[in-house]
Amino acid sequence: MDIWALIIGLGVITGIVAGIVQVLDYLQKQREKKREPTAREVTIPSPPAPAVPSNLPPRSEFIGREKEKVRAREALASRWPLTCIDGIGGIGKTALAREVAHESLRASKGEMPADDIPTFDGFIWTTAKDRELALNDVLDAIARTLDYPGIAQQPLEEKQESVCRLLQTRPYLLIVDNFETVTDDAVRDFVLRLPEPSKALITSREQKLRQVWAISLKGLEQEEALTLIRSEGRRLGLASVEKAEERVLLRLYQATGGAPLAIKWAMGQIKQKGQSLDTVLTTLHEARGDIFEEVFARSWSLLTDEARRVLMVMPIFAASASRAAIEAASDMHHFALDEGLGQLVEMWLVEVTDELDEARRRYSIHPLTRAFAGRKLGEDARFEKNVRLQTVRYYLDFGKQHGGKRNWQGHNLLEAERENIIATMSWAYDAKDWRAVLNFRNTITDFLGIRGYWTERIRCAEQAIDACKHLREQQSLAWCMVYDLAWTYFRRGDESKAKQHVSDGQAIFEKIGDKKGIALSLRHLAKIARRQGDIEESHKLFRKSLAVSVKADDESLTANIKVDLANLANWFLGDYQMAKRECEQAQEIFERLSDQNGLAQALSGLGHVAITGQDYDGAKSLFEQALAISQAIGRRDQIAFIKWGLATLEEQTGNLFASLSLAREAYEVYWRLGVMPEGEMTRVLVERLEGKLSAD
């Protein structure tokens, strides 16, 4: 074979093989390209978040309002088309609306679970703050936010139709902030008739709209407010605020009523102007500073003359007031009063309870509103004086009608007005209206004693004593000393003060020959002697007191002294028969006089007598009767005493758990009232029972 032919043949063969290798290599690479990648070889991109158009203002720090947020979510998730967040200026309406909208926006984008959060396909924020908001403005905001700029170029009528069709295609949320300032009726009609499935959320200082799901804001809860105060202190670098004791910060909470805007304003004053907390608090109480212009100036300008008059009256009430009291103080009646109160309630300048019975409704104001209205009242001295005098006359008549020792139903009505009556009495005292001061004492002293308001009773008695001295009324002076002060100090365990007041009053009673007063003085001295351990002297004084009360022909006082004698005989003299006889006689008198308070004391005394006689079933029945009466009339110290009696009964019959429960309840009441000796006695019983149960 020719050598060149052989070489050529091998080259061809080699080329073919090389070509085949190249082809196989190419096919292998193609197969590798088509092979599915493994999980390690590829990263699956996250799906893009859904496009949710929004023009919401930036989200800011938000503290508290968890209950209100839940209610807002419920409203937006319901079929209700319109939700309204209402409340006074600066209470946090805009902040809540913004927070709820931002939560919903995040849920709509899939950035947070949407289990309990309603979602929408777009969010449109409009505000009427500091500017007029017309229907055209609202429609343009919707069109531009949802990226339909062409709609914004249409004439108003066509634009409204186009926007309504747009809102019908998907669920969108329209927010209108500061809705109360909207004067364009077309805006109101549009919001009220927003087409489904879209919804509207508005904020307003008024409660005029009835066809809404209402979320009414009041001040932050105490813990929420304190958290906000410390948070603002941290943000502003106020270490003294951030680390302050709770009792210090509570003063700011109380002055602002938990209004977030006022809290932030106060923090800013401390930071920017270097003011002390006391200075800021004074500014708040006196309604000075730009905070009040921001919160109230606009509202004041919208009020009618009737509404302004009613608002200026509200600060004279220390607590919530009835419509009748407001009517008397303002000297406004019927339609005028209804219109004035109605506007104030609608604008959240006055808050009202939701009782259906008008007579039971109570009207009150926020602390900031109180400061603002108080400043307005102080600017008209003549008007203020007339209002004060009208309020004095009203509460004196109210006290005469519902006060008294045995007017238990009336006492329930006095309870609602207690703080207002005491504040009005204090004003009369400052104004040196001595007759009014003494008349107030006469109408409320029994109520204050029976219901356990002993600090207030002492203060009222001291004011009445000054009035008696100016009026030169010796008998009334003595009664204030013995009946009011001596009794109250004795119950509190201060026998020294009690004895001094008794002695001073007794001297006056003896000088003017007041037998009832003398008998009462002797009774108090007998009680003091018994507590101090002089049983013989106590017995002698009780007997002397009883004899004088019989001569004074005062059956109620006589029966009360008999109960005292019975307790002395049962516990200290060991005379069971005498104790039973005196209590039964007292019971008969109290029943004849329909004196429920005295009857409860007699039945309780008989219960202790029954324990001494080992009639445990009878004792329990008597105690339970006495307890039911005392609870009905609201005599708290007597309720505690009867529960102490039941606790001792249960201990003697071996029911230690029941005994401990009753003893603890009695001690709680004594502790709250400041009843020292009986409270200490009950505490000892509680500790003894706890010791017995732990030993078992």
Secondary structure by P-SEA (a helix, b strand, c coil): ccaaaaaaaaaaaaaaaaaaaaaaaaaaaaaaaacccccccbbbbcccccccccccccccccccaaaaaaaaaaaaaccccbbbbcccccccaaaaaaaaaaaaaaaaacccccccbbbbcbbbbbbcccccccaaaaaaaaaaaacccccccccaaaaaaaaaaaaaabbbbbbbccccccccaaaaaaaaacccccbbbbbccccccccccccccccccaaaaaaaaaaaaaaaccccccccccccaaaaaaaacccaaaaaaaaaaaccccccaaaaaaaaaaccccccccccaaaaaaccaaaaaaaaacccccccccaaaaaaaaccccaaaaaaaaaaaaacccccccccccccbbbbbcaaaaaaaaaaaaacaaaaaaaaaaaaaaaaaaaaacccccaaaaaaaaaaaaaaaaaaaaaaaaacaaaaaaaaaaccaaaaaaacaaaaaaaaaaaaaaaaaaaccaaaaaaaacccaaaaaaaacaaaaaaaaaaaaaaaaaaaccaaaaaaaaaaaaaaaaaacaaaaaaaaaaaaaaaaaaaccaaaaaaaaaaaaaaaacccccaaaaaaaaaaaaaaaaaaccaaaaaaaaaaaaaaaaaacaaaaaaaaaaaaaaaaaaacaaaaaaaaaaaaaaaaaaacaaaaaaaaaaaaaaaaaaacccaaaaaaaaaaaaaaaaaaac
